[in-house]
């Protein structure tokens, strides 16, 4: 997990630096353009942080959802529902019982 976090931080750093310095020679850039470049880097960093937070929230919600659904459906699974019918009559009876047909 720690390795994944380090890789994520490195990826975000590389994305921000590549977007900021792509194709520009900073020695030839005037101060106004440098200021705009810094503002652009800050905005991009904020957006990437927002994406990170939104992804974390979605991940946590899905973990909770999976725990609730898996907990509720674990009790409903029976050995009968996982058994393969041996003949046509068993298959028909399984279909009728599964779909509550009478």
N, CA, C and O atoms as a GROMACS GRO file, in nm:
protein
  408
    1UNK      N    1   0.083  -0.119   0.000
    1UNK     CA    2   0.000   0.000   0.000
    1UNK      C    3   0.087   0.126   0.000
    1UNK      O    4   0.057   0.222  -0.070
    2UNK      N    5   0.195   0.125   0.079
    2UNK     CA    6   0.283   0.242   0.085
    2UNK      C    7   0.350   0.265  -0.050
    2UNK      O    8   0.371   0.379  -0.091
    3UNK      N    9   0.384   0.156  -0.118
    3UNK     CA   10   0.447   0.167  -0.248
    3UNK      C   11   0.350   0.228  -0.350
    3UNK      O   12   0.391   0.307  -0.435
    4UNK      N   13   0.221   0.192  -0.341
    4UNK     CA   14   0.121   0.249  -0.431
    4UNK      C   15   0.105   0.400  -0.408
    4UNK      O   16   0.088   0.476  -0.503
    5UNK      N   17   0.110   0.441  -0.283
    5UNK     CA   18   0.096   0.584  -0.252
    5UNK      C   19   0.216   0.661  -0.304
    5UNK      O   20   0.201   0.771  -0.357
    6UNK      N   21   0.336   0.603  -0.290
    6UNK     CA   22   0.455   0.669  -0.343
    6UNK      C   23   0.447   0.681  -0.495
    6UNK      O   24   0.484   0.784  -0.551
    7UNK      N   25   0.401   0.577  -0.560
    7UNK     CA   26   0.388   0.580  -0.706
    7UNK      C   27   0.284   0.684  -0.749
    7UNK      O   28   0.302   0.753  -0.849
    8UNK      N   29   0.174   0.694  -0.672
    8UNK     CA   30   0.071   0.793  -0.703
    8UNK      C   31   0.125   0.935  -0.689
    8UNK      O   32   0.100   1.020  -0.775
    9UNK      N   33   0.199   0.960  -0.583
    9UNK     CA   34   0.257   1.094  -0.564
    9UNK      C   35   0.355   1.125  -0.676
    9UNK      O   36   0.356   1.236  -0.728
   10UNK      N   37   0.437   1.028  -0.713
   10UNK     CA   38   0.532   1.047  -0.822
   10UNK      C   39   0.459   1.073  -0.954
   10UNK      O   40   0.501   1.158  -1.032
   11UNK      N   41   0.351   1.001  -0.978
   11UNK     CA   42   0.273   1.020  -1.101
   11UNK      C   43   0.212   1.160  -1.107
   11UNK      O   44   0.218   1.226  -1.210
   12UNK      N   45   0.153   1.204  -0.996
   12UNK     CA   46   0.093   1.338  -0.993
   12UNK      C   47   0.202   1.444  -1.013
   12UNK      O   48   0.181   1.541  -1.086
   13UNK      N   49   0.317   1.426  -0.950
   13UNK     CA   50   0.428   1.521  -0.966
   13UNK      C   51   0.472   1.527  -1.112
   13UNK      O   52   0.494   1.635  -1.166
   14UNK      N   53   0.483   1.410  -1.175
   14UNK     CA   54   0.527   1.407  -1.315
   14UNK      C   55   0.422   1.471  -1.406
   14UNK      O   56   0.457   1.541  -1.502
   15UNK      N   57   0.294   1.448  -1.378
   15UNK     CA   58   0.189   1.509  -1.459
   15UNK      C   59   0.191   1.661  -1.448
   15UNK      O   60   0.179   1.732  -1.548
   16UNK      N   61   0.206   1.710  -1.325
   16UNK     CA   62   0.208   1.855  -1.305
   16UNK      C   63   0.331   1.916  -1.370
   16UNK      O   64   0.321   2.019  -1.436
   17UNK      N   65   0.446   1.854  -1.353
   17UNK     CA   66   0.568   1.913  -1.408
   17UNK      C   67   0.569   1.904  -1.561
   17UNK      O   68   0.618   1.995  -1.627
   18UNK      N   69   0.516   1.797  -1.617
   18UNK     CA   70   0.512   1.785  -1.763
   18UNK      C   71   0.415   1.886  -1.824
   18UNK      O   72   0.444   1.944  -1.928
   19UNK      N   73   0.302   1.908  -1.758
   19UNK     CA   74   0.206   2.005  -1.811
   19UNK      C   75   0.261   2.146  -1.800
   19UNK      O   76   0.231   2.231  -1.884
   20UNK      N   77   0.340   2.172  -1.698
   20UNK     CA   78   0.390   2.307  -1.676
   20UNK      C   79   0.508   2.340  -1.766
   20UNK      O   80   0.518   2.453  -1.815
   21UNK      N   81   0.597   2.245  -1.789
   21UNK     CA   82   0.721   2.274  -1.860
   21UNK      C   83   0.728   2.216  -2.000
   21UNK      O   84   0.835   2.215  -2.061
   22UNK      N   85   0.619   2.169  -2.050
   22UNK     CA   86   0.619   2.104  -2.181
   22UNK      C   87   0.650   2.206  -2.291
   22UNK      O   88   0.569   2.295  -2.318
   23UNK      N   89   0.764   2.193  -2.352
   23UNK     CA   90   0.799   2.275  -2.468
   23UNK      C   91   0.833   2.419  -2.437
   23UNK      O   92   0.829   2.502  -2.528
   24UNK      N   93   0.865   2.452  -2.313
   24UNK     CA   94   0.898   2.591  -2.281
   24UNK      C   95   1.042   2.600  -2.234
   24UNK      O   96   1.092   2.513  -2.163
   25UNK      N   97   1.106   2.706  -2.273
   25UNK     CA   98   1.241   2.736  -2.226
   25UNK      C   99   1.227   2.847  -2.124
   25UNK      O  100   1.198   2.961  -2.160
   26UNK      N  101   1.248   2.814  -1.997
   26UNK     CA  102   1.221   2.910  -1.890
   26UNK      C  103   1.317   3.028  -1.890
   26UNK      O  104   1.284   3.133  -1.834
   27UNK      N  105   1.434   3.016  -1.950
   27UNK     CA  106   1.527   3.128  -1.951
   27UNK      C  107   1.479   3.238  -2.046
   27UNK      O  108   1.512   3.355  -2.027
   28UNK      N  109   1.403   3.201  -2.147
   28UNK     CA  110   1.356   3.299  -2.244
   28UNK      C  111   1.216   3.351  -2.212
   28UNK      O  112   1.162   3.433  -2.286
   29UNK      N  113   1.157   3.306  -2.104
   29UNK     CA  114   1.019   3.344  -2.070
   29UNK      C  115   1.023   3.468  -1.982
   29UNK      O  116   1.102   3.477  -1.888
   30UNK      N  117   0.935   3.562  -2.012
   30UNK     CA  118   0.932   3.682  -1.929
   30UNK      C  119   0.857   3.653  -1.798
   30UNK      O  120   0.798   3.546  -1.782
   31UNK      N  121   0.859   3.749  -1.707
   31UNK     CA  122   0.803   3.726  -1.574
   31UNK      C  123   0.652   3.710  -1.578
   31UNK      O  124   0.596   3.636  -1.496
   32UNK      N  125   0.584   3.775  -1.670
   32UNK     CA  126   0.439   3.763  -1.678
   32UNK      C  127   0.400   3.621  -1.718
   32UNK      O  128   0.306   3.564  -1.662
   33UNK      N  129   0.472   3.564  -1.812
   33UNK     CA  130   0.444   3.428  -1.855
   33UNK      C  131   0.480   3.329  -1.745
   33UNK      O  132   0.411   3.228  -1.728
   34UNK      N  133   0.586   3.356  -1.671
   34UNK     CA  134   0.622   3.269  -1.559
   34UNK      C  135   0.514   3.269  -1.453
   34UNK      O  136   0.484   3.166  -1.394
   35UNK      N  137   0.456   3.387  -1.428
   35UNK     CA  138   0.348   3.397  -1.332
   35UNK      C  139   0.227   3.317  -1.379
   35UNK      O  140   0.163   3.248  -1.300
   36UNK      N  141   0.196   3.327  -1.508
   36UNK     CA  142   0.085   3.250  -1.563
   36UNK      C  143   0.114   3.101  -1.554
   36UNK      O  144   0.023   3.021  -1.530
   37UNK      N  145   0.238   3.064  -1.574
   37UNK     CA  146   0.278   2.925  -1.567
   37UNK      C  147   0.261   2.871  -1.425
   37UNK      O  148   0.215   2.758  -1.407
   38UNK      N  149   0.297   2.949  -1.326
   38UNK     CA  150   0.282   2.909  -1.187
   38UNK      C  151   0.133   2.897  -1.153
   38UNK      O  152   0.092   2.803  -1.084
   39UNK      N  153   0.054   2.992  -1.201
   39UNK     CA  154  -0.091   2.986  -1.176
   39UNK      C  155  -0.149   2.861  -1.241
   39UNK      O  156  -0.234   2.795  -1.181
   40UNK      N  157  -0.106   2.829  -1.361
   40UNK     CA  158  -0.154   2.710  -1.430
   40UNK      C  159  -0.115   2.584  -1.354
   40UNK      O  160  -0.195   2.491  -1.342
   41UNK      N  161   0.009   2.580  -1.302
   41UNK     CA  162   0.053   2.464  -1.224
   41UNK      C  163  -0.030   2.449  -1.097
   41UNK      O  164  -0.065   2.337  -1.059
   42UNK      N  165  -0.060   2.558  -1.033
   42UNK     CA  166  -0.139   2.554  -0.910
   42UNK      C  167  -0.281   2.505  -0.940
   42UNK      O  168  -0.334   2.421  -0.867
   43UNK      N  169  -0.341   2.556  -1.046
   43UNK     CA  170  -0.476   2.513  -1.084
   43UNK      C  171  -0.476   2.364  -1.119
   43UNK      O  172  -0.566   2.291  -1.077
   44UNK      N  173  -0.378   2.320  -1.195
   44UNK     CA  174  -0.370   2.180  -1.233
   44UNK      C  175  -0.350   2.091  -1.110
   44UNK      O  176  -0.410   1.984  -1.100
   45UNK      N  177  -0.268   2.136  -1.017
   45UNK     CA  178  -0.248   2.061  -0.893
   45UNK      C  179  -0.376   2.051  -0.811
   45UNK      O  180  -0.405   1.945  -0.754
   46UNK      N  181  -0.453   2.161  -0.806
   46UNK     CA  182  -0.580   2.159  -0.734
   46UNK      C  183  -0.679   2.061  -0.799
   46UNK      O  184  -0.749   1.987  -0.730
   47UNK      N  185  -0.682   2.063  -0.931
   47UNK     CA  186  -0.773   1.971  -1.002
   47UNK      C  187  -0.732   1.826  -0.978
   47UNK      O  188  -0.818   1.741  -0.955
   48UNK      N  189  -0.603   1.797  -0.983
   48UNK     CA  190  -0.556   1.660  -0.959
   48UNK      C  191  -0.584   1.618  -0.815
   48UNK      O  192  -0.616   1.502  -0.789
   49UNK      N  193  -0.572   1.711  -0.720
   49UNK     CA  194  -0.605   1.681  -0.582
   49UNK      C  195  -0.754   1.652  -0.568
   49UNK      O  196  -0.793   1.562  -0.494
   50UNK      N  197  -0.837   1.729  -0.638
   50UNK     CA  198  -0.981   1.704  -0.637
   50UNK      C  199  -1.015   1.566  -0.695
   50UNK      O  200  -1.101   1.496  -0.643
   51UNK      N  201  -0.946   1.530  -0.802
   51UNK     CA  202  -0.968   1.397  -0.862
   51UNK      C  203  -0.926   1.289  -0.762
   51UNK      O  204  -0.994   1.187  -0.750
   52UNK      N  205  -0.817   1.310  -0.693
   52UNK     CA  206  -0.770   1.214  -0.593
   52UNK      C  207  -0.871   1.199  -0.480
   52UNK      O  208  -0.902   1.087  -0.439
   53UNK      N  209  -0.923   1.309  -0.431
   53UNK     CA  210  -1.022   1.305  -0.323
   53UNK      C  211  -1.150   1.237  -0.370
   53UNK      O  212  -1.206   1.154  -0.298
   54UNK      N  213  -1.197   1.271  -0.491
   54UNK     CA  214  -1.319   1.209  -0.543
   54UNK      C  215  -1.300   1.059  -0.562
   54UNK      O  216  -1.389   0.980  -0.532
   55UNK      N  217  -1.185   1.019  -0.612
   55UNK     CA  218  -1.157   0.876  -0.630
   55UNK      C  219  -1.154   0.804  -0.495
   55UNK      O  220  -1.206   0.693  -0.483
   56UNK      N  221  -1.095   0.867  -0.396
   56UNK     CA  222  -1.090   0.806  -0.263
   56UNK      C  223  -1.230   0.791  -0.204
   56UNK      O  224  -1.262   0.689  -0.143
   57UNK      N  225  -1.314   0.892  -0.222
   57UNK     CA  226  -1.451   0.885  -0.172
   57UNK      C  227  -1.528   0.774  -0.241
   57UNK      O  228  -1.598   0.697  -0.175
   58UNK      N  229  -1.516   0.766  -0.373
   58UNK     CA  230  -1.585   0.659  -0.447
   58UNK      C  231  -1.534   0.524  -0.404
   58UNK      O  232  -1.613   0.430  -0.389
   59UNK      N  233  -1.403   0.510  -0.383
   59UNK     CA  234  -1.345   0.383  -0.339
   59UNK      C  235  -1.401   0.341  -0.203
   59UNK      O  236  -1.436   0.225  -0.182
   60UNK      N  237  -1.409   0.435  -0.110
   60UNK     CA  238  -1.461   0.405   0.023
   60UNK      C  239  -1.608   0.367   0.017
   60UNK      O  240  -1.651   0.273   0.084
   61UNK      N  241  -1.687   0.440  -0.063
   61UNK     CA  242  -1.829   0.408  -0.077
   61UNK      C  243  -1.845   0.268  -0.136
   61UNK      O  244  -1.930   0.192  -0.090
   62UNK      N  245  -1.766   0.233  -0.236
   62UNK     CA  246  -1.776   0.100  -0.295
   62UNK      C  247  -1.732  -0.009  -0.199
   62UNK      O  248  -1.788  -0.118  -0.200
   63UNK      N  249  -1.632   0.018  -0.115
   63UNK     CA  250  -1.592  -0.080  -0.014
   63UNK      C  251  -1.706  -0.106   0.084
   63UNK      O  252  -1.735  -0.221   0.117
   64UNK      N  253  -1.770   0.000   0.129
   64UNK     CA  254  -1.883  -0.016   0.222
   64UNK      C  255  -1.998  -0.087   0.154
   64UNK      O  256  -2.058  -0.177   0.212
   65UNK      N  257  -2.029  -0.048   0.032
   65UNK     CA  258  -2.138  -0.111  -0.044
   65UNK      C  259  -2.109  -0.260  -0.064
   65UNK      O  260  -2.198  -0.343  -0.045
   66UNK      N  261  -1.988  -0.293  -0.101
   66UNK     CA  262  -1.951  -0.432  -0.123
   66UNK      C  263  -1.961  -0.512   0.006
   66UNK      O  264  -2.005  -0.627   0.004
   67UNK      N  265  -1.923  -0.454   0.117
   67UNK     CA  266  -1.932  -0.523   0.246
   67UNK      C  267  -2.077  -0.549   0.282
   67UNK      O  268  -2.109  -0.656   0.334
   68UNK      N  269  -2.164  -0.453   0.257
   68UNK     CA  270  -2.306  -0.470   0.291
   68UNK      C  271  -2.371  -0.573   0.198
   68UNK      O  272  -2.438  -0.665   0.246
   69UNK      N  273  -2.351  -0.558   0.069
   69UNK     CA  274  -2.413  -0.650  -0.027
   69UNK      C  275  -2.357  -0.791  -0.009
   69UNK      O  276  -2.433  -0.888  -0.010
   70UNK      N  277  -2.227  -0.804   0.006
   70UNK     CA  278  -2.166  -0.936   0.021
   70UNK      C  279  -2.212  -1.001   0.150
   70UNK      O  280  -2.232  -1.122   0.154
   71UNK      N  281  -2.230  -0.922   0.254
   71UNK     CA  282  -2.277  -0.977   0.382
   71UNK      C  283  -2.419  -1.028   0.368
   71UNK      O  284  -2.452  -1.134   0.422
   72UNK      N  285  -2.504  -0.954   0.298
   72UNK     CA  286  -2.645  -0.993   0.283
   72UNK      C  287  -2.661  -1.110   0.186
   72UNK      O  288  -2.746  -1.196   0.209
   73UNK      N  289  -2.582  -1.116   0.080
   73UNK     CA  290  -2.599  -1.223  -0.018
   73UNK      C  291  -2.527  -1.350   0.022
   73UNK      O  292  -2.558  -1.457  -0.031
   74UNK      N  293  -2.432  -1.342   0.112
   74UNK     CA  294  -2.359  -1.461   0.155
   74UNK      C  295  -2.452  -1.561   0.222
   74UNK      O  296  -2.435  -1.682   0.208
   75UNK      N  297  -2.552  -1.510   0.297
   75UNK     CA  298  -2.645  -1.598   0.367
   75UNK      C  299  -2.746  -1.662   0.271
   75UNK      O  300  -2.797  -1.770   0.300
   76UNK      N  301  -2.775  -1.598   0.160
   76UNK     CA  302  -2.877  -1.646   0.067
   76UNK      C  303  -2.827  -1.756  -0.026
   76UNK      O  304  -2.907  -1.831  -0.082
   77UNK      N  305  -2.696  -1.767  -0.043
   77UNK     CA  306  -2.641  -1.868  -0.133
   77UNK      C  307  -2.647  -2.003  -0.064
   77UNK      O  308  -2.596  -2.020   0.047
   78UNK      N  309  -2.709  -2.098  -0.130
   78UNK     CA  310  -2.717  -2.234  -0.077
   78UNK      C  311  -2.643  -2.327  -0.171
   78UNK      O  312  -2.611  -2.292  -0.284
   79UNK      N  313  -2.618  -2.445  -0.122
   79UNK     CA  314  -2.551  -2.545  -0.205
   79UNK      C  315  -2.639  -2.587  -0.322
   79UNK      O  316  -2.589  -2.623  -0.429
   80UNK      N  317  -2.770  -2.582  -0.302
   80UNK     CA  318  -2.863  -2.621  -0.408
   80UNK      C  319  -2.853  -2.527  -0.529
   80UNK      O  320  -2.864  -2.570  -0.643
   81UNK      N  321  -2.832  -2.398  -0.502
   81UNK     CA  322  -2.826  -2.302  -0.613
   81UNK      C  323  -2.696  -2.315  -0.693
   81UNK      O  324  -2.690  -2.270  -0.807
   82UNK      N  325  -2.594  -2.376  -0.634
   82UNK     CA  326  -2.468  -2.393  -0.704
   82UNK      C  327  -2.455  -2.531  -0.768
   82UNK      O  328  -2.357  -2.558  -0.838
   83UNK      N  329  -2.552  -2.618  -0.744
   83UNK     CA  330  -2.547  -2.754  -0.795
   83UNK      C  331  -2.594  -2.758  -0.940
   83UNK      O  332  -2.695  -2.696  -0.975
   84UNK      N  333  -2.521  -2.830  -1.024
   84UNK     CA  334  -2.559  -2.846  -1.164
   84UNK      C  335  -2.662  -2.958  -1.175
   84UNK      O  336  -2.640  -3.067  -1.124
   85UNK      N  337  -2.774  -2.932  -1.242
   85UNK     CA  338  -2.875  -3.038  -1.259
   85UNK      C  339  -2.817  -3.157  -1.336
   85UNK      O  340  -2.742  -3.140  -1.432
   86UNK      N  341  -2.854  -3.277  -1.293
   86UNK     CA  342  -2.803  -3.399  -1.354
   86UNK      C  343  -2.883  -3.443  -1.476
   86UNK      O  344  -2.830  -3.506  -1.567
   87UNK      N  345  -3.012  -3.409  -1.478
   87UNK     CA  346  -3.096  -3.446  -1.593
   87UNK      C  347  -3.197  -3.336  -1.622
   87UNK      O  348  -3.197  -3.232  -1.557
   88UNK      N  349  -3.282  -3.361  -1.719
   88UNK     CA  350  -3.378  -3.260  -1.762
   88UNK      C  351  -3.480  -3.229  -1.654
   88UNK      O  352  -3.517  -3.114  -1.634
   89UNK      N  353  -3.526  -3.331  -1.583
   89UNK     CA  354  -3.626  -3.310  -1.477
   89UNK      C  355  -3.569  -3.223  -1.365
   89UNK      O  356  -3.638  -3.133  -1.315
   90UNK      N  357  -3.445  -3.249  -1.325
   90UNK     CA  358  -3.382  -3.164  -1.223
   90UNK      C  359  -3.366  -3.020  -1.270
   90UNK      O  360  -3.383  -2.927  -1.193
   91UNK      N  361  -3.334  -3.004  -1.398
   91UNK     CA  362  -3.318  -2.869  -1.453
   91UNK      C  363  -3.451  -2.794  -1.453
   91UNK      O  364  -3.456  -2.676  -1.420
   92UNK      N  365  -3.558  -2.863  -1.490
   92UNK     CA  366  -3.691  -2.799  -1.492
   92UNK      C  367  -3.735  -2.764  -1.350
   92UNK      O  368  -3.786  -2.654  -1.328
   93UNK      N  369  -3.715  -2.855  -1.255
   93UNK     CA  370  -3.753  -2.827  -1.117
   93UNK      C  371  -3.669  -2.712  -1.058
   93UNK      O  372  -3.720  -2.629  -0.984
   94UNK      N  373  -3.542  -2.709  -1.093
   94UNK     CA  374  -3.456  -2.600  -1.047
   94UNK      C  375  -3.506  -2.467  -1.102
   94UNK      O  376  -3.511  -2.368  -1.029
   95UNK      N  377  -3.542  -2.464  -1.231
   95UNK     CA  378  -3.593  -2.342  -1.293
   95UNK      C  379  -3.722  -2.297  -1.226
   95UNK      O  380  -3.740  -2.178  -1.198
   96UNK      N  381  -3.812  -2.391  -1.200
   96UNK     CA  382  -3.941  -2.357  -1.137
   96UNK      C  383  -3.917  -2.304  -0.996
   96UNK      O  384  -3.975  -2.202  -0.958
   97UNK      N  385  -3.833  -2.371  -0.919
   97UNK     CA  386  -3.807  -2.327  -0.781
   97UNK      C  387  -3.734  -2.193  -0.778
   97UNK      O  388  -3.762  -2.109  -0.693
   98UNK      N  389  -3.640  -2.174  -0.869
   98UNK     CA  390  -3.561  -2.050  -0.871
   98UNK      C  391  -3.647  -1.929  -0.907
   98UNK      O  392  -3.628  -1.820  -0.853
   99UNK      N  393  -3.741  -1.948  -0.999
   99UNK     CA  394  -3.825  -1.838  -1.046
   99UNK      C  395  -3.960  -1.833  -0.978
   99UNK      O  396  -4.046  -1.753  -1.015
  100UNK      N  397  -3.980  -1.915  -0.880
  100UNK     CA  398  -4.105  -1.920  -0.800
  100UNK      C  399  -4.226  -1.937  -0.890
  100UNK      O  400  -4.328  -1.871  -0.869
  101UNK      N  401  -4.218  -2.024  -0.987
  101UNK     CA  402  -4.332  -2.055  -1.073
  101UNK      C  403  -4.414  -2.164  -1.007
  101UNK      O  404  -4.359  -2.258  -0.950
  102UNK      N  405  -4.545  -2.152  -1.017
  102UNK     CA  406  -4.632  -2.253  -0.957
  102UNK      C  407  -4.734  -2.301  -1.056
  102UNK      O  408  -4.816  -2.387  -1.023
   0.00000   0.00000   0.00000
